[in-house]
Amino acid sequence: FKPTVQPEKKYSVEVHIFNFNRYVLGKKIRIIFLERIRKERKFPSVSSLATRIKQDLSFISSKYSMRLANITQLVAF
């Protein structure tokens, strides 16, 4: 569900994969959830959403920096 950019409730999952730049559109991938970092909410603008995403990435990057390095090494296609 993307309340800032899509008014109707269509459930989906958006994932940011650190240190990854392969084309996986249409491919099956496995995602391991470490934690939910914030509840879904509607932002007043796409710009404020982008700012919050940057904050989220910074928070997760610092919290899981060692684990992310290890997890990235385990990913294989």
Salt bridges, closest charged atoms under 4 A:
GLU35 OE2 - LYS63 NZ 2.77
ASP56 OD2 - ARG38 NE 2.57
ASP56 OD1 - ARG52 NE 2.83
